[in-house]
Amino acid sequence: MRWNPIRAILLRQFYLMRGSPARLFPLIMWVAVDILLWGFITKFLETVAAPGFNFVSTLLGAVLLWDFFGRVMLGVTTAFFEDVWSRNFLNIFATPLSIAEYVAGLVLTSVITSLIALVVMIVLASAAFGLSFFAYGAMLAPFLLVLFLTGIALGIFGAGIVLRLGPAAEWLIWPIPALISPFVGVFYPLATLPGWMQTIAYALAPSYVFEGVRAIVAGQTYPATHLLWATGLSALYIVLAIGFFVRVYRRAVRTGLLARYSAETVS
């Protein structure tokens, strides 16, 4: 894998944002709105709830982590959608760029955009509501890693779906974080869920993240085996997602779908 083609994918996204500042709006504004909205909701809940329960660290922290997860996934898919919207696939894959380098460029773009969003969220949460993740130190790093890997996997998988079904399929991708959020217990323990939902939850790596973070905030210990299991699941997601994308790409090349990529569908 060569660095120059990967850097070219990254530079393309940079030039797109520099040429159209409106693209920066969703990168920063929506996460800022989420933090402020949920921050003031948690402040209100603290005024009506029993003393001793910290809504800011429990609920607002969950919002911050979930927004980070969503931003990682959308970082991959949005970079891919830029090529979809501009019908740029033939130009890209007419070059010596390999599929591995293309995916690596999408992932690197997501790394940068999600880190920007994370910094914005942490600064807002700290300045407006006094929430500090630094108090927990390195304990949160493995949880962020699991969310990052899972978000990357979902982003690559979503890109593969759109590559296979066509641009109209992007509307199947945007709701994915919302669809899985009830199963992973972002705002409540998994024990709250019915049995069949818990079964699904244990197959989703983010479930272990939010259970673990709640335990840390409550001053409890979280089993390292659960965290290792979540890391293994997220790594498995990455492998499966890349395999799916490569399979779809090879089919698109073999059948000529890239040349017939329309504004609505591919068949």
C-alpha positions in Angstrom: 0.0 0.0 0.0 1.4 3.4 -1.1 1.2 6.6 0.9 0.8 9.1 -2.1 -2.5 7.7 -3.4 -3.9 7.7 0.2 -2.8 11.3 0.7 -4.4 12.2 -2.6 -7.8 10.9 -1.3 -7.3 12.9 1.8 -6.3 16.1 -0.1 -9.4 15.8 -2.3 -11.6 16.0 0.8 -9.5 18.9 2.1 -9.9 20.8 -1.1 -13.7 20.1 -1.1 -14.0 21.6 2.3 -11.8 24.5 1.5 -13.8 25.3 -1.6 -17.1 24.9 0.1 -17.1 26.0 3.7 -20.8 24.8 4.0 -19.4 21.3 4.2 -17.8 22.2 7.6 -21.2 23.1 9.0 -22.4 19.6 9.7 -19.0 18.6 11.0 -19.1 21.1 13.8 -22.6 22.5 14.2 -24.7 19.3 14.8 -22.4 17.9 17.4 -22.4 21.4 19.1 -26.2 21.5 19.1 -26.4 17.9 20.6 -24.0 18.8 23.4 -25.7 22.0 24.3 -29.2 20.6 24.0 -28.5 17.5 26.1 -26.3 19.5 28.4 -29.2 21.8 29.4 -31.6 18.8 29.6 -29.2 17.1 32.1 -28.9 20.3 34.1 -32.6 20.5 34.4 -32.9 16.9 35.4 -30.4 17.5 38.2 -32.7 20.2 39.6 -35.6 17.8 39.9 -33.9 14.5 40.7 -32.7 13.1 44.0 -29.4 14.5 45.1 -26.3 12.5 44.5 -27.0 11.4 41.0 -24.8 13.1 38.4 -26.8 13.4 35.2 -24.1 15.4 33.5 -21.4 12.7 33.5 -24.0 9.9 32.9 -26.2 11.3 30.2 -24.1 14.0 28.6 -21.1 11.7 28.6 -23.2 9.1 26.8 -24.3 11.7 24.2 -20.7 12.7 23.6 -19.5 9.1 23.1 -22.4 8.3 20.8 -21.9 11.4 18.7 -18.3 10.5 18.4 -19.3 7.0 17.1 -21.7 8.5 14.6 -19.2 11.1 13.4 -16.6 8.3 12.8 -19.1 6.3 10.7 -20.3 9.4 8.8 -16.7 10.5 8.2 -16.2 7.4 6.0 -19.6 7.4 4.3 -19.6 11.2 3.6 -16.2 11.0 2.0 -17.4 8.1 -0.1 -20.7 10.0 -1.0 -18.7 12.9 -2.4 -17.5 10.6 -5.1 -21.1 9.3 -5.5 -22.6 12.8 -5.8 -20.0 13.9 -8.3 -20.0 10.6 -10.2 -16.3 10.5 -9.8 -15.7 6.7 -9.6 -14.5 6.3 -13.2 -12.0 9.1 -12.7 -10.7 7.6 -9.5 -10.5 4.0 -10.5 -9.0 4.8 -13.9 -5.9 5.7 -12.0 -3.4 3.1 -10.5 -5.2 3.6 -7.2 -5.9 0.3 -5.5 -9.1 -0.4 -3.6 -7.1 -0.8 -0.3 -5.6 2.6 -0.8 -9.0 4.1 -1.6 -10.5 2.7 1.6 -7.4 3.7 3.6 -8.0 7.3 2.3 -11.6 7.2 3.4 -10.6 5.9 6.9 -7.9 8.6 7.3 -10.4 11.3 6.3 -12.7 9.9 9.0 -9.9 9.9 11.6 -9.3 13.6 11.1 -13.0 14.8 10.9 -14.0 12.7 13.9 -11.1 14.0 16.0 -12.1 17.6 15.1 -15.7 16.8 16.2 -14.4 15.1 19.4 -12.4 18.2 20.3 -15.4 20.5 19.7 -17.6 18.3 21.9 -15.1 18.0 24.7 -14.5 21.8 24.7 -18.2 22.6 24.8 -19.0 20.0 27.4 -16.2 21.3 29.6 -16.8 25.0 29.2 -20.6 25.0 29.4 -21.2 22.1 31.9 -18.0 21.2 33.6 -17.8 17.7 32.1 -14.2 16.5 32.0 -13.2 13.2 30.5 -9.6 13.8 31.4 -10.5 13.0 35.0 -10.9 9.3 34.0 -7.5 9.4 32.2 -6.4 6.5 30.1 -9.3 4.3 31.2 -11.5 5.8 28.5 -9.0 5.2 25.7 -10.0 1.5 25.0 -13.7 2.5 24.9 -13.0 5.2 22.4 -11.0 2.7 20.3 -13.9 0.3 20.3 -16.3 3.0 19.2 -13.8 4.2 16.5 -13.3 0.7 15.1 -17.0 -0.1 15.0 -17.8 3.3 13.4 -15.1 2.7 10.7 -16.6 -0.8 10.1 -20.1 0.5 9.7 -18.9 3.3 7.4 -17.1 0.9 5.1 -20.1 -1.4 5.1 -22.5 1.5 4.3 -20.2 2.6 1.5 -20.4 -1.0 0.1 -24.2 -1.0 0.2 -24.4 2.3 -1.7 -21.8 1.0 -4.2 -23.9 -2.1 -4.8 -27.4 -0.6 -4.8 -26.7 2.9 -6.2 -26.8 6.5 -4.9 -30.5 6.3 -3.8 -29.4 3.7 -1.2 -27.6 6.4 0.8 -31.0 6.9 2.6 -30.5 3.4 4.0 -27.2 4.5 5.6 -28.0 7.7 7.4 -30.4 6.1 9.9 -28.0 3.2 10.9 -26.7 4.9 14.2 -30.3 5.6 15.2 -31.4 2.1 14.4 -28.8 0.4 16.6 -28.9 2.9 19.4 -31.8 1.2 21.3 -29.9 -2.1 21.4 -26.6 -0.8 22.7 -27.9 1.0 25.8 -26.6 4.5 25.2 -28.7 6.0 28.0 -29.8 2.9 30.0 -28.3 -0.4 31.3 -28.8 -3.4 29.1 -30.7 -5.1 31.9 -33.5 -2.7 31.0 -34.0 -4.4 27.6 -36.2 -7.5 27.0 -34.3 -10.7 26.5 -34.3 -10.8 22.7 -32.9 -7.3 22.6 -30.2 -8.2 25.1 -29.2 -11.1 22.9 -28.6 -8.7 20.0 -26.9 -6.2 22.3 -24.3 -8.7 23.3 -23.3 -9.0 19.7 -22.8 -5.3 19.3 -19.4 -3.9 20.5 -20.8 -0.5 21.6 -23.0 -2.2 24.2 -19.9 -3.1 26.2 -18.6 0.5 25.9 -21.6 2.2 27.4 -21.9 -0.5 30.1 -18.3 0.0 30.9 -18.4 3.8 31.0 -21.4 3.7 33.3 -19.5 1.4 35.7 -16.5 3.7 35.7 -18.6 6.8 36.3 -20.2 5.0 39.2 -16.8 4.1 40.7 -17.1 0.4 39.9 -14.7 -1.9 38.2 -15.5 -3.2 34.7 -14.3 -6.7 33.7 -11.3 -6.5 31.4 -12.6 -9.6 29.6 -15.7 -7.7 28.5 -13.5 -4.9 27.0 -11.3 -7.5 25.2 -14.5 -9.1 23.8 -15.7 -5.7 22.6 -12.3 -5.0 20.9 -12.4 -8.4 19.3 -15.9 -7.8 18.0 -15.0 -4.4 16.5 -11.9 -5.9 14.8 -14.1 -8.6 13.4 -16.5 -6.0 12.1 -13.6 -4.3 10.3 -12.5 -7.5 8.6 -16.1 -8.3 7.5 -16.8 -4.8 6.3 -13.6 -4.6 4.2 -14.3 -8.1 2.7 -17.9 -7.0 1.8 -16.7 -3.7 0.2 -13.9 -5.5 -1.8 -16.4 -8.1 -3.0 -18.9 -5.5 -4.1 -16.2 -3.5 -5.8 -14.9 -6.5 -7.8 -18.4 -7.3 -8.9 -18.9 -3.7 -10.0 -15.8 -3.8 -12.0 -16.5 -7.2 -13.5 -20.1 -6.3 -14.5 -19.4 -2.7 -15.6 -21.6 -1.2 -12.9 -19.1 1.7 -12.3 -19.6 2.8 -15.9 -23.4 2.7 -15.5 -23.6 4.4 -12.1 -26.7 6.5 -12.3 -28.3 9.1 -10.0 -30.8 6.6 -8.7 -29.9 3.0 -8.8 -27.6 0.3 -10.1 -28.9 -3.0 -11.4 
